[in-house]
């Protein structure tokens, strides 16, 4: 079995490589950059790709560009994550394992990978031996959601990402504008290309959908501050390049 590991943290990458070589893989290729992973997937056949979700160099570069005002809702490249690798893997028929932590800023990415990219194998980095199980499951087309990962996913009765955030292009654009740091309806409307009144009329429905998705969010007070808070906490997702590619 040939396995591609995409991981930018050296100790984690070495651990994964050793674990896979000793148990399941005849060849393991490790790359630290999702851009390099995309090149490899397009020119080399792998049985399974193991993908971390967030990569510090890309996050830091995006934050730098955002602070300098170089990021917009259209035209400029948004934040690059492991979703880009999972998307290409799905297109090439390569089985994939999402190998990540359960941090709050990864939760929406995990759901997107499951719902939109058909990634059915996920395991945490800190669970010894479970990566091999996940890789074997992915290679054989079986679902494997490690119990630790499942703890960070919402109940099956929870509305989907499509029902909550992806049902409307204009509403998703408002989420992106908020994630970029725009707080008032006039600036949001200008960035998105809709009137401030349209923004104002839409935020109540956006909050209602958000609370159904995440009951920890509040229905009290004006809706915009709660939406801005959530967008700011989850900017990695709302400003993700692959999410925008699939949901312009």
Phi and psi restraints in degrees (value plus and minus 20) as a CYANA .aco file:
   2 UNK   PHI    -123.0   -83.0
   2 UNK   PSI     106.9   146.9
   3 UNK   PHI    -145.6  -105.6
   3 UNK   PSI     113.5   153.5
   4 UNK   PHI    -124.2   -84.2
   4 UNK   PSI     105.6   145.6
   5 UNK   PHI    -129.4   -89.4
   5 UNK   PSI     106.6   146.6
   6 UNK   PHI    -133.9   -93.9
   6 UNK   PSI      83.7   123.7
   7 UNK   PHI    -174.6  -134.6
   7 UNK   PSI     108.4   148.4
   8 UNK   PHI    -117.1   -77.1
   8 UNK   PSI     -24.7    15.3
   9 UNK   PHI    -118.4   -78.4
   9 UNK   PSI      99.5   139.5
  10 UNK   PHI     -78.1   -38.1
  10 UNK   PSI     -65.3   -25.3
  11 UNK   PHI     -85.2   -45.2
  11 UNK   PSI     -63.7   -23.7
  12 UNK   PHI     -83.1   -43.1
  12 UNK   PSI     -61.6   -21.6
  13 UNK   PHI     -82.8   -42.8
  13 UNK   PSI     -64.2   -24.2
  14 UNK   PHI     -85.2   -45.2
  14 UNK   PSI     -59.4   -19.4
  15 UNK   PHI     -82.9   -42.9
  15 UNK   PSI     -65.6   -25.6
  16 UNK   PHI     -83.2   -43.2
  16 UNK   PSI     -64.2   -24.2
  17 UNK   PHI     -80.7   -40.7
  17 UNK   PSI     -66.8   -26.8
  18 UNK   PHI     -84.2   -44.2
  18 UNK   PSI     -63.1   -23.1
  19 UNK   PHI     -82.6   -42.6
  19 UNK   PSI     -62.3   -22.3
  20 UNK   PHI     -93.3   -53.3
  20 UNK   PSI     -61.0   -21.0
  21 UNK   PHI     -82.5   -42.5
  21 UNK   PSI     -56.9   -16.9
  22 UNK   PHI     -97.7   -57.7
  22 UNK   PSI     -34.5     5.5
  23 UNK   PHI    -145.5  -105.5
  23 UNK   PSI     -59.1   -19.1
  24 UNK   PHI    -160.4  -120.4
  24 UNK   PSI     -43.9    -3.9
  25 UNK   PHI    -129.7   -89.7
  25 UNK   PSI     116.5   156.5
  26 UNK   PHI    -102.7   -62.7
  26 UNK   PSI     -44.2    -4.2
  27 UNK   PHI    -164.8  -124.8
  27 UNK   PSI     112.1   152.1
  28 UNK   PHI    -146.4  -106.4
  28 UNK   PSI     104.1   144.1
  29 UNK   PHI    -131.1   -91.1
  29 UNK   PSI     107.5   147.5
  30 UNK   PHI    -133.0   -93.0
  30 UNK   PSI     108.5   148.5
  31 UNK   PHI    -148.9  -108.9
  31 UNK   PSI     128.9   168.9
  32 UNK   PHI    -116.9   -76.9
  32 UNK   PSI     -30.2     9.8
  33 UNK   PHI    -143.5  -103.5
  33 UNK   PSI     109.2   149.2
  34 UNK   PHI     -81.6   -41.6
  34 UNK   PSI     -47.9    -7.9
  35 UNK   PHI     -84.3   -44.3
  35 UNK   PSI     -64.3   -24.3
  36 UNK   PHI     -85.0   -45.0
  36 UNK   PSI     -56.7   -16.7
  37 UNK   PHI     -81.6   -41.6
  37 UNK   PSI     -59.7   -19.7
  38 UNK   PHI     -82.8   -42.8
  38 UNK   PSI     -61.0   -21.0
  39 UNK   PHI     -82.8   -42.8
  39 UNK   PSI     -65.1   -25.1
  40 UNK   PHI     -82.4   -42.4
  40 UNK   PSI     -64.0   -24.0
  41 UNK   PHI     -84.2   -44.2
  41 UNK   PSI     -51.7   -11.7
  42 UNK   PHI     -99.6   -59.6
  42 UNK   PSI     -39.2     0.8
  43 UNK   PHI    -138.8   -98.8
  43 UNK   PSI     -27.6    12.4
  44 UNK   PHI    -152.6  -112.6
  44 UNK   PSI     124.2   164.2
  45 UNK   PHI    -111.4   -71.4
  45 UNK   PSI     102.0   142.0
  46 UNK   PHI    -138.7   -98.7
  46 UNK   PSI     130.7   170.7
  47 UNK   PHI     -99.3   -59.3
  47 UNK   PSI     -59.5   -19.5
  48 UNK   PHI    -163.4  -123.4
  48 UNK   PSI     123.3   163.3
  49 UNK   PHI    -137.9   -97.9
  49 UNK   PSI     110.8   150.8
  50 UNK   PHI    -122.9   -82.9
  50 UNK   PSI     102.4   142.4
  51 UNK   PHI    -143.6  -103.6
  51 UNK   PSI     103.2   143.2
  52 UNK   PHI     -96.3   -56.3
  52 UNK   PSI     140.1   180.1
  53 UNK   PHI    -113.2   -73.2
  53 UNK   PSI     -69.9   -29.9
  54 UNK   PHI    -134.8   -94.8
  54 UNK   PSI     123.9   163.9
  55 UNK   PHI    -146.2  -106.2
  55 UNK   PSI      98.8   138.8
  56 UNK   PHI     -75.3   -35.3
  56 UNK   PSI     -65.8   -25.8
  57 UNK   PHI     -78.2   -38.2
  57 UNK   PSI     -59.8   -19.8
  58 UNK   PHI     -91.6   -51.6
  58 UNK   PSI     -58.1   -18.1
  59 UNK   PHI     -85.0   -45.0
  59 UNK   PSI     -62.4   -22.4
  60 UNK   PHI     -87.2   -47.2
  60 UNK   PSI     -59.6   -19.6
  61 UNK   PHI     -85.1   -45.1
  61 UNK   PSI     -60.6   -20.6
  62 UNK   PHI     -85.2   -45.2
  62 UNK   PSI     -63.2   -23.2
  63 UNK   PHI     -80.1   -40.1
  63 UNK   PSI     -60.0   -20.0
  64 UNK   PHI     -82.6   -42.6
  64 UNK   PSI     -66.7   -26.7
  65 UNK   PHI     -85.3   -45.3
  65 UNK   PSI     -55.7   -15.7
  66 UNK   PHI     -87.1   -47.1
  66 UNK   PSI     -62.1   -22.1
  67 UNK   PHI     -83.2   -43.2
  67 UNK   PSI     -52.5   -12.5
  68 UNK   PHI    -103.6   -63.6
  68 UNK   PSI     -20.0    20.0
  69 UNK   PHI      55.2    95.2
  69 UNK   PSI       3.5    43.5
  70 UNK   PHI    -114.2   -74.2
  70 UNK   PSI     -16.9    23.1
  71 UNK   PHI    -132.0   -92.0
  71 UNK   PSI     108.2   148.2
  72 UNK   PHI    -145.2  -105.2
  72 UNK   PSI     157.1   197.1
  73 UNK   PHI     -97.7   -57.7
  73 UNK   PSI     -38.7     1.3
  74 UNK   PHI    -153.7  -113.7
  74 UNK   PSI     136.5   176.5
  75 UNK   PHI      65.2   105.2
  75 UNK   PSI     -83.4   -43.4
  76 UNK   PHI     -95.6   -55.6
  76 UNK   PSI     132.3   172.3
  77 UNK   PHI     -89.9   -49.9
  77 UNK   PSI     116.6   156.6
  78 UNK   PHI    -112.7   -72.7
  78 UNK   PSI    -182.4  -142.4
  79 UNK   PHI     -95.1   -55.1
  79 UNK   PSI     112.1   152.1
  80 UNK   PHI    -117.0   -77.0
  80 UNK   PSI     109.2   149.2
  81 UNK   PHI    -153.5  -113.5
  81 UNK   PSI    -195.5  -155.5
  82 UNK   PHI     -84.7   -44.7
  82 UNK   PSI     -35.6     4.4
  83 UNK   PHI     -80.1   -40.1
  83 UNK   PSI     -52.6   -12.6
  84 UNK   PHI     -82.3   -42.3
  84 UNK   PSI     -60.5   -20.5
  85 UNK   PHI     -89.4   -49.4
  85 UNK   PSI     -63.2   -23.2
  86 UNK   PHI     -82.6   -42.6
  86 UNK   PSI     -56.4   -16.4
  87 UNK   PHI     -84.4   -44.4
  87 UNK   PSI     -67.2   -27.2
  88 UNK   PHI     -86.6   -46.6
  88 UNK   PSI     -59.3   -19.3
  89 UNK   PHI     -79.5   -39.5
  89 UNK   PSI     -63.2   -23.2
  90 UNK   PHI     -82.1   -42.1
  90 UNK   PSI     -58.4   -18.4
  91 UNK   PHI     -90.6   -50.6
  91 UNK   PSI     -47.8    -7.8
  92 UNK   PHI    -116.2   -76.2
  92 UNK   PSI     -20.4    19.6
  93 UNK   PHI      56.6    96.6
  93 UNK   PSI       0.6    40.6
  94 UNK   PHI    -108.6   -68.6
  94 UNK   PSI     107.0   147.0
  95 UNK   PHI     -83.6   -43.6
  95 UNK   PSI     128.3   168.3
  96 UNK   PHI    -155.6  -115.6
  96 UNK   PSI     127.1   167.1
  97 UNK   PHI    -143.1  -103.1
  97 UNK   PSI     106.2   146.2
  98 UNK   PHI    -108.1   -68.1
  98 UNK   PSI      97.3   137.3
  99 UNK   PHI    -137.6   -97.6
  99 UNK   PSI      81.5   121.5
 100 UNK   PHI    -173.7  -133.7
 100 UNK   PSI     151.6   191.6
 101 UNK   PHI    -106.8   -66.8
 101 UNK   PSI     158.3   198.3
 102 UNK   PHI    -124.5   -84.5
 102 UNK   PSI       5.8    45.8
 103 UNK   PHI     -79.9   -39.9
 103 UNK   PSI     131.5   171.5
 104 UNK   PHI     -78.9   -38.9
 104 UNK   PSI     -54.7   -14.7
 105 UNK   PHI     -98.7   -58.7
 105 UNK   PSI     -14.3    25.7
 106 UNK   PHI    -128.7   -88.7
 106 UNK   PSI     -29.2    10.8
 107 UNK   PHI     -81.6   -41.6
 107 UNK   PSI     -66.9   -26.9
 108 UNK   PHI     -87.4   -47.4
 108 UNK   PSI     -55.1   -15.1
 109 UNK   PHI     -81.6   -41.6
 109 UNK   PSI     -63.6   -23.6
 110 UNK   PHI     -81.2   -41.2
 110 UNK   PSI     -63.0   -23.0
 111 UNK   PHI     -85.6   -45.6
 111 UNK   PSI     -60.5   -20.5
 112 UNK   PHI     -83.2   -43.2
 112 UNK   PSI     -62.5   -22.5
 113 UNK   PHI     -80.5   -40.5
 113 UNK   PSI     -59.7   -19.7
 114 UNK   PHI     -94.0   -54.0
 114 UNK   PSI     -68.4   -28.4
 115 UNK   PHI     -98.3   -58.3
 115 UNK   PSI     -61.0   -21.0
 116 UNK   PHI    -120.9   -80.9
 116 UNK   PSI     -47.3    -7.3
 117 UNK   PHI    -134.8   -94.8
 117 UNK   PSI     -13.2    26.8
 118 UNK   PHI      36.4    76.4
 118 UNK   PSI      12.7    52.7
 119 UNK   PHI    -101.6   -61.6
 119 UNK   PSI      95.8   135.8
 120 UNK   PHI    -133.8   -93.8
 120 UNK   PSI     -11.7    28.3
 121 UNK   PHI    -145.8  -105.8
 121 UNK   PSI      99.0   139.0
 122 UNK   PHI    -161.5  -121.5
 122 UNK   PSI     117.2   157.2
 123 UNK   PHI    -170.1  -130.1
 123 UNK   PSI     134.6   174.6
 124 UNK   PHI    -101.3   -61.3
 124 UNK   PSI     137.3   177.3
 125 UNK   PHI     -91.5   -51.5
 125 UNK   PSI     -47.3    -7.3
 126 UNK   PHI    -115.1   -75.1
 126 UNK   PSI       0.4    40.4
 127 UNK   PHI    -132.8   -92.8
 127 UNK   PSI      80.4   120.4
 128 UNK   PHI     -81.3   -41.3
 128 UNK   PSI     114.2   154.2
 129 UNK   PHI      66.3   106.3
 129 UNK   PSI     -39.8     0.2
 130 UNK   PHI     -98.2   -58.2
 130 UNK   PSI     -41.1    -1.1
 131 UNK   PHI     -82.5   -42.5
 131 UNK   PSI     -60.4   -20.4
 132 UNK   PHI     -81.2   -41.2
 132 UNK   PSI     -63.6   -23.6
 133 UNK   PHI     -80.9   -40.9
 133 UNK   PSI     -62.8   -22.8
 134 UNK   PHI     -84.8   -44.8
 134 UNK   PSI     -61.8   -21.8
 135 UNK   PHI     -84.9   -44.9
 135 UNK   PSI     -63.9   -23.9
 136 UNK   PHI     -82.4   -42.4
 136 UNK   PSI     -60.8   -20.8
 137 UNK   PHI     -84.1   -44.1
 137 UNK   PSI     -65.7   -25.7
 138 UNK   PHI     -82.0   -42.0
 138 UNK   PSI     -62.8   -22.8
 139 UNK   PHI     -83.7   -43.7
 139 UNK   PSI     -50.2   -10.2
 140 UNK   PHI    -116.6   -76.6
 140 UNK   PSI     -16.1    23.9
 141 UNK   PHI      58.2    98.2
 141 UNK   PSI      -1.0    39.0
 142 UNK   PHI    -120.6   -80.6
 142 UNK   PSI     127.9   167.9
 143 UNK   PHI     -96.1   -56.1
 143 UNK   PSI     118.2   158.2
 144 UNK   PHI    -163.0  -123.0
 144 UNK   PSI      84.7   124.7
 145 UNK   PHI    -132.2   -92.2
 145 UNK   PSI      85.1   125.1
 146 UNK   PHI     -76.4   -36.4
 146 UNK   PSI     121.8   161.8
 147 UNK   PHI     -74.4   -34.4
 147 UNK   PSI     -55.2   -15.2
 148 UNK   PHI     -86.0   -46.0
 148 UNK   PSI     -61.4   -21.4
 149 UNK   PHI     -86.2   -46.2
 149 UNK   PSI     -63.1   -23.1
 150 UNK   PHI     -79.6   -39.6
 150 UNK   PSI     -49.8    -9.8
 151 UNK   PHI     -79.9   -39.9
 151 UNK   PSI     -49.5    -9.5
 152 UNK   PHI    -111.7   -71.7
 152 UNK   PSI     -22.4    17.6
 153 UNK   PHI    -118.6   -78.6
 153 UNK   PSI     128.6   168.6
 154 UNK   PHI     -92.3   -52.3
 154 UNK   PSI     142.8   182.8
 155 UNK   PHI     -77.9   -37.9
 155 UNK   PSI     134.9   174.9
 156 UNK   PHI     -83.0   -43.0
 156 UNK   PSI     -41.4    -1.4
 157 UNK   PHI     -98.2   -58.2
 157 UNK   PSI     -28.5    11.5
 158 UNK   PHI     -88.9   -48.9
 158 UNK   PSI     120.3   160.3
 159 UNK   PHI     -75.6   -35.6
 159 UNK   PSI     128.9   168.9
 160 UNK   PHI     -95.3   -55.3
 160 UNK   PSI     149.1   189.1
 161 UNK   PHI     -80.5   -40.5
 161 UNK   PSI     -58.2   -18.2
 162 UNK   PHI     -82.3   -42.3
 162 UNK   PSI     -61.1   -21.1
 163 UNK   PHI     -90.8   -50.8
 163 UNK   PSI     -48.3    -8.3
 164 UNK   PHI    -114.2   -74.2
 164 UNK   PSI     -71.3   -31.3
 165 UNK   PHI    -136.8   -96.8
 165 UNK   PSI     -45.6    -5.6
 166 UNK   PHI    -125.7   -85.7
 166 UNK   PSI     -11.9    28.1
 167 UNK   PHI     -97.0   -57.0
 167 UNK   PSI     -38.7     1.3
 168 UNK   PHI    -161.4  -121.4
 168 UNK   PSI     106.9   146.9
 169 UNK   PHI     -82.6   -42.6
 169 UNK   PSI     -59.4   -19.4
 170 UNK   PHI     -90.3   -50.3
 170 UNK   PSI     -58.0   -18.0
 171 UNK   PHI     -87.6   -47.6
 171 UNK   PSI     -59.4   -19.4
 172 UNK   PHI     -84.4   -44.4
 172 UNK   PSI     -56.3   -16.3
 173 UNK   PHI     -83.5   -43.5
 173 UNK   PSI     -55.6   -15.6
 174 UNK   PHI     -84.8   -44.8
 174 UNK   PSI     -63.4   -23.4
 175 UNK   PHI     -77.0   -37.0
 175 UNK   PSI     -63.2   -23.2
 176 UNK   PHI     -85.5   -45.5
 176 UNK   PSI     -60.6   -20.6
 177 UNK   PHI     -82.1   -42.1
 177 UNK   PSI     -61.6   -21.6
 178 UNK   PHI     -84.5   -44.5
 178 UNK   PSI     -59.6   -19.6
 179 UNK   PHI     -85.3   -45.3
 179 UNK   PSI     -47.1    -7.1
 180 UNK   PHI     -96.8   -56.8
 180 UNK   PSI     -30.3     9.7
 181 UNK   PHI      88.6   128.6
 181 UNK   PSI     -11.5    28.5
 182 UNK   PHI    -105.6   -65.6
 182 UNK   PSI     109.6   149.6
 183 UNK   PHI    -135.3   -95.3
 183 UNK   PSI     -50.2   -10.2
 184 UNK   PHI    -118.1   -78.1
 184 UNK   PSI     133.6   173.6
 185 UNK   PHI     -82.4   -42.4
 185 UNK   PSI     -53.7   -13.7
 186 UNK   PHI     -86.2   -46.2
 186 UNK   PSI     -67.5   -27.5
 187 UNK   PHI     -88.6   -48.6
 187 UNK   PSI     -57.6   -17.6
 188 UNK   PHI     -83.6   -43.6
 188 UNK   PSI     -67.0   -27.0
 189 UNK   PHI     -80.2   -40.2
 189 UNK   PSI     -61.5   -21.5
 190 UNK   PHI     -83.6   -43.6
 190 UNK   PSI     -61.8   -21.8
 191 UNK   PHI     -87.3   -47.3
 191 UNK   PSI     -55.7   -15.7
 192 UNK   PHI    -107.7   -67.7
 192 UNK   PSI     -46.6    -6.6
 193 UNK   PHI      72.6   112.6
 193 UNK   PSI       9.7    49.7
 194 UNK   PHI    -151.5  -111.5
 194 UNK   PSI     148.6   188.6
 195 UNK   PHI     -98.0   -58.0
 195 UNK   PSI     134.0   174.0
 196 UNK   PHI     -76.7   -36.7
 196 UNK   PSI     -54.8   -14.8
 197 UNK   PHI     -84.2   -44.2
 197 UNK   PSI     -57.6   -17.6
 198 UNK   PHI     -85.3   -45.3
 198 UNK   PSI     -59.6   -19.6
 199 UNK   PHI     -81.7   -41.7
 199 UNK   PSI     -67.9   -27.9
 200 UNK   PHI     -81.1   -41.1
 200 UNK   PSI     -60.9   -20.9
 201 UNK   PHI     -91.8   -51.8
 201 UNK   PSI     -44.6    -4.6
 202 UNK   PHI    -105.9   -65.9
 202 UNK   PSI     -42.9    -2.9
 203 UNK   PHI     -89.6   -49.6
 203 UNK   PSI     -48.0    -8.0
 204 UNK   PHI     -84.1   -44.1
 204 UNK   PSI     -64.7   -24.7
 205 UNK   PHI     -86.3   -46.3
 205 UNK   PSI     -58.1   -18.1
 206 UNK   PHI     -80.9   -40.9
 206 UNK   PSI     -62.8   -22.8
 207 UNK   PHI     -87.9   -47.9
 207 UNK   PSI     -60.6   -20.6
 208 UNK   PHI     -80.1   -40.1
 208 UNK   PSI     -62.1   -22.1
 209 UNK   PHI     -85.9   -45.9
 209 UNK   PSI     -59.1   -19.1
 210 UNK   PHI     -83.2   -43.2
 210 UNK   PSI     -63.4   -23.4
 211 UNK   PHI     -87.0   -47.0
 211 UNK   PSI     -55.4   -15.4
 212 UNK   PHI     -85.4   -45.4
 212 UNK   PSI     -54.0   -14.0
 213 UNK   PHI     -97.4   -57.4
 213 UNK   PSI     -62.0   -22.0
 214 UNK   PHI    -152.1  -112.1
 214 UNK   PSI      73.5   113.5
 215 UNK   PHI     -81.6   -41.6
 215 UNK   PSI     -32.4     7.6
 216 UNK   PHI     -92.9   -52.9
 216 UNK   PSI     -33.3     6.7
 217 UNK   PHI    -101.2   -61.2
 217 UNK   PSI     139.1   179.1
 218 UNK   PHI    -124.6   -84.6
 218 UNK   PSI     121.9   161.9
 219 UNK   PHI    -115.3   -75.3
 219 UNK   PSI     -20.8    19.2
 220 UNK   PHI    -107.8   -67.8
 220 UNK   PSI     126.5   166.5
 221 UNK   PHI      58.0    98.0
 221 UNK   PSI    -198.1  -158.1
 222 UNK   PHI     -81.8   -41.8
 222 UNK   PSI     124.6   164.6
 223 UNK   PHI     -93.6   -53.6
 223 UNK   PSI     -53.1   -13.1
 224 UNK   PHI     -80.0   -40.0
 224 UNK   PSI     -65.9   -25.9
 225 UNK   PHI     -78.9   -38.9
 225 UNK   PSI     -57.3   -17.3
 226 UNK   PHI     -87.8   -47.8
 226 UNK   PSI     -59.4   -19.4
 227 UNK   PHI     -87.0   -47.0
 227 UNK   PSI     -62.0   -22.0
 228 UNK   PHI     -82.7   -42.7
 228 UNK   PSI     -62.1   -22.1
 229 UNK   PHI     -79.0   -39.0
 229 UNK   PSI     -67.1   -27.1
 230 UNK   PHI     -87.0   -47.0
 230 UNK   PSI     -62.5   -22.5
 231 UNK   PHI     -83.0   -43.0
 231 UNK   PSI     -59.3   -19.3
 232 UNK   PHI     -86.6   -46.6
 232 UNK   PSI     -59.3   -19.3
 233 UNK   PHI     -89.2   -49.2
 233 UNK   PSI     -47.1    -7.1
 234 UNK   PHI    -137.8   -97.8
 234 UNK   PSI      13.8    53.8
 235 UNK   PHI     -82.8   -42.8
 235 UNK   PSI     -50.6   -10.6
 236 UNK   PHI     -75.6   -35.6
 236 UNK   PSI     -55.5   -15.5
 237 UNK   PHI    -101.5   -61.5
 237 UNK   PSI     -71.6   -31.6
 238 UNK   PHI     -84.6   -44.6
 238 UNK   PSI     -46.1    -6.1
 239 UNK   PHI    -127.3   -87.3
 239 UNK   PSI       6.5    46.5
 240 UNK   PHI    -101.0   -61.0
 240 UNK   PSI     114.5   154.5
 241 UNK   PHI     -84.8   -44.8
 241 UNK   PSI     -59.5   -19.5
 242 UNK   PHI     -90.1   -50.1
 242 UNK   PSI     -58.0   -18.0
 243 UNK   PHI     -80.6   -40.6
 243 UNK   PSI     -62.8   -22.8
 244 UNK   PHI     -87.2   -47.2
 244 UNK   PSI     -57.5   -17.5
 245 UNK   PHI     -81.4   -41.4
 245 UNK   PSI     -61.1   -21.1
 246 UNK   PHI    -105.7   -65.7
 246 UNK   PSI     -43.2    -3.2
 247 UNK   PHI    -156.1  -116.1
 247 UNK   PSI      57.9    97.9
